[in-house]
Amino acid sequence: MFSPSSLDSHSDIVQLIDESKNFSTSINDFLHKVKLNGAGLDYHIVSVFGSQSTGKSTLLNALFNTDFDVMSEIKRQQTTKGIWMARAQTSSRLLKQPSPDGEEASSEEDTTTDQESKILVMDVEGTDGRERGDDQDFERKSALFALATSEVIIINIWEHQVGLYQGANMALLKTVFEVNLSLFKDHQSKSLILFVIRDHIGVTPLSNLSNTLTADLNRIWESLSKPADMVDPKLDEFFDLQFTALPHKILQPEQFSSGTSNLGTRFTDPDNSEYVFKKKYHRNVPIDGWSFYAGNVWQQIELNKDLDLPTQQILVARFRCDEIANQSWDLFEQELLELKKHIDAKLQSDKEIDENFLTVGNLIKHTRSSAMLVFDEFASKYAKAVYETKRKELLSRIDSELINIYKNHLTKLLKLSLVRFETKFAENLSKNLGFLVSIDSSELTTKEFFLSNANNASADDGVFVFDDEFTTLDEEINKIKAIRRNNEISKIISRAMKKIKPVLSEKIKDVFKNPNEDTWDRIYDEFNSISQMALSRMNSSTITCDTGVIDFGVGAYVEDNQKGVLEFKKQAWINFEKIIKGDVCRPENVLNRLLERFDELFRFDENGAPIVWKPSDNIEAVYLKAKNNALLLLPIFCEAKLKDGTRITPGVSIAEEEEDNLKNERDFNDFDLFEIEKRPFSAILTDKQKEEISNKFKKQCDLLYIESKRSTIQSITQIPIYVYALIIILGWNEFMAILRNPVYTLFLLLAGGGAYIIHSLKLWSVIINVTDAMFLRVKDMAVEKLQDMAVNSDTKKSPIRQQVSVRASSGGSDHYSDNIELDDFNEQEN
Ligand SMILES: Nc1nc2c(ncn2[C@@H]2O[C@H](COP(=O)(O)OP(=O)(O)OP(=O)(O)O)[C@@H](O)[C@H]2O)c(=O)[nH]1
């Protein structure tokens, strides 16, 4: 509670308007000095009017503990010139707070708290001063200024002046009323006029004095010429009136002191029924804009321009909101600089995903909101419409800067999200979660990561949108997924290929062991059946793949699965072609196969036993038959043709254009020699190759025929009879020695027994044949060696000859072709 008796300090004072009517430029400094610059709307202004030297300054000093100059009793000349302002110094004693048990606190000091006053007091130059003479200009202007800025106007008059209608006070009141009419046309703000009647002796009660004054005021009001646009305006529509009286300061100092003390509570105690600072009196100009407002008001008054407060309030709102917006912008720019530095540092260091990167989002949001917080705190106290407009302008300016940073942030976030997707996918795969689960779960977590971080920075009102970036992320993930799915399908196909290739090769070789007219039908059937079986095994769907569409189980679209099937068929076909052209039907292998067939027919009987030619045998007929028979196989190897004459193609499910593509995709490196890439699949061997094979075959056959013929001639050579006689004569003693030796005799008996058993079982011919065959082989080898050295003009042995030799020595086994297949496989693996 305000207590004048406890006033103990002196206020700082500023001259708002000097005697030359100049408005001070240091109001803000003053407000800062008296620590009211941050009060917002929480302040009050009271001013005092009255004739010169009527104790106005004395009253203010007594009420508010200010330090306005007071006239010297001796000189009695004007002291207050212009308008002065001071902050009321209040050491207010709060009411005692009841303790929890209902008793008052024992010590006053315990419950006393200093409370800074929020009252600004204006001491206005007295009217009717002899110093200004008849110049009423300042009097009128200062009244206008005080009304425009103050909530409460104290009219200070002596008691003896009350009722003197023609006196100076009434002229002043008339001035106040007149200017008030021009100021408050809209009736939005009222003012309180507080009459303080000085030197009140007490003979006339205050109520009588109040009535007299009220009557005088009404009379003055009636006499005023009102603005034409006002319909019978009443005094109380514009003013509230209060009256109080104070005893003589010099003659009744104690009563004067107690009177000012009581009056003071009406300024400081909101609970006081006569509390003067009602909300309706406030001019609603925040204190930080008051200097501009007051200066502007004074300028208008000085230029004698129309002054209406709402316009002034809008003006000050615009001015101050602009100022505050600029301050907020400065703050924003500082923070923006920091934000950019932070982002640059992050961009350089964040090669990998760094969770600290997420702070960028928060910082963007913080930079935006901190600047706006400052603006809102100060500007929101001004005219709402102006504040909101200026707020939008500032926000849009800030957002136009931040949006670029946000978009860059999103671009970075997008990249990080995609990296994260790949990393997550690899992690999931390494955990053996399976392709489908791995890729789906990676997509989900990646999108969550993006959304949470994009939202993080996008501010509460969703100014920064990220729909486009999210769509891009979705598209990029889908692209990666499509690539990964196709890769996975390729891997599945490649694994399947590794499995079916040896099986297919084995089956084809089996078929070619006995080539005949339906060889290619059987091979083609094997190929189709193995391919179909492999496709069925790759199908993860329970639906059968009769339609040719299977599901590889990687979440691919039907079209991708279809492409996978085509890819599989292509690979299968390429491998099939490689087996046929690069292995089974290579010219040297075809030659071997023909020679094998010739061997089977010419050198072995129907039981598979080697034939020992006798002079009586028609070797030539057998030779011709075997040779012609073997040559019949050659066309089978040369052209892949089905029994019905149609050519083998990659398969019905591969379209013609696909077949063309296939030719371009084939990797014929390992059998380029045969230039088969220029020919259709069915043309396996060229005519030239065919002729070469035929010639080599015939040559080999001829050699074998000659050998057979020679062996027959040798076998018919006989030993002369005298040789036997010579053997008996010369070996007689040796025979006798053997017969007389029991060991030799026993050996002879065993040999005789054995011979008897062989004879009894009729095995002589077999034993003789085997023995002959052995000799023949040994002889053949010797002969071939000699022939190679002597007959063949080539210095090197031909591979075909080698193979024949090897094959002959190994009893016709297929080691050679086995070796080719192995080499071929190894090459492919590499
Ligand atoms: N009779 C009487 N004199 C007073 C009272 N209060 C102050 N004074 C005297 O009146 C004289 C003028 O006092 P100020 O307070 O300077 O009066 P003022 O109205 O501020 O004077 P200006 O600023 O020059 O217009 C001083 O000499 C005071 O001592 C009072 O209550 N009664």
The ligand as an ORCA input file, in Angstrom:
! r2SCAN-3c Opt
* xyz 0 1
  N      -1.140     27.949      1.156
  C      -0.514     26.892      0.744
  N       0.637     27.017      0.151
  C       1.233     25.962     -0.337
  C       0.687     24.719     -0.219
  N       1.499     23.848     -0.842
  C       2.507     24.551     -1.279
  N       2.393     25.781     -0.999
  C       3.275     26.823     -1.368
  O       2.968     27.293     -2.645
  C       4.098     27.720     -3.312
  C       4.126     27.178     -4.680
  O       4.334     25.869     -4.631
  P       4.655     25.017     -5.883
  O       4.496     23.640     -5.445
  O       5.923     25.377     -6.490
  O       3.527     25.478     -6.792
  P       3.369     25.162     -8.322
  O       1.942     25.199     -8.606
  O       4.030     23.915     -8.607
  O       4.118     26.339     -8.982
  P       4.483     26.430    -10.527
  O       5.111     25.222    -10.817
  O       5.404     27.557    -10.618
  O       3.258     26.663    -11.273
  C       5.240     27.285     -2.499
  O       5.868     28.386     -1.871
  C       4.667     26.357     -1.496
  O       5.314     26.426     -0.243
  C      -0.529     24.547      0.418
  O      -1.070     23.486      0.568
  N      -1.112     25.713      0.883
*
